[in-house]
Amino acid sequence: STESVYGPHKGKIDEDTRPAPNSIYAKSKYGGDWAVRRAGGRVLRFVTCIGPSPAMRLNLLPHEIAHDLLTRKVATVYEGNAPRNFIDIEDFCGALIWALMNFHELEHDVYNVGTFQNVMSKKELAEEIQKLTGGDLVFLEYKKDEDGREYLLDCVRLEQAVFRVTYLKERGTRKNI
């Protein structure tokens, strides 16, 4: 699943925070959460994943910024101070494999997947990508993102279950752009 199911919140949130999905994408993911839980499964709610793919999702913030800087030589960023949390594709896959191998030891039915160490503002992310790609950044603070995410996602439950994210933001950004 995805952290998008939490919808617009502020501050720090965790797996016990009531989801409030506000897009078709988030609502479909939340419906999937319930189907998995009813079947006795475990839900992993991932932060934004970055990394190469044969079918790149250009609607993910890091990929969109990199694509715009590389192709148009300019990228526009809204709400530059809003925090975002990222996970490298290798940690994403590692979490899935780890959860499958440790399924019976998982005490809860929902786990957020990410780390506070990979939180950065949208402005910081854009500037990090710009260092690697060149181009110009335009920051528009009067326009709002539709999803309303201004929270920090607590992923301690999964860390307590002994899964650790290994690719930290500095390495992950350079590796994936």
JOKA-V51420 format. One record per helix or strand of 3 or more residues. SS is the DSSP state (hx for helix, st for strand). FROM is the first residue (numbers start at 1). TO is the last residue. Records with the same first field share a line. If there is no record, write none. Layout:
SS = FROM-TO, FROM-TO
//
This chain:
hx = 3-6, 24-38, 61-71, 89-101, 103-105, 116-118, 122-133, 156-160, 169-176
st = 9-13, 43-46, 48-50, 74-78, 83-88, 110-113, 119-121, 136-140, 149-153
//
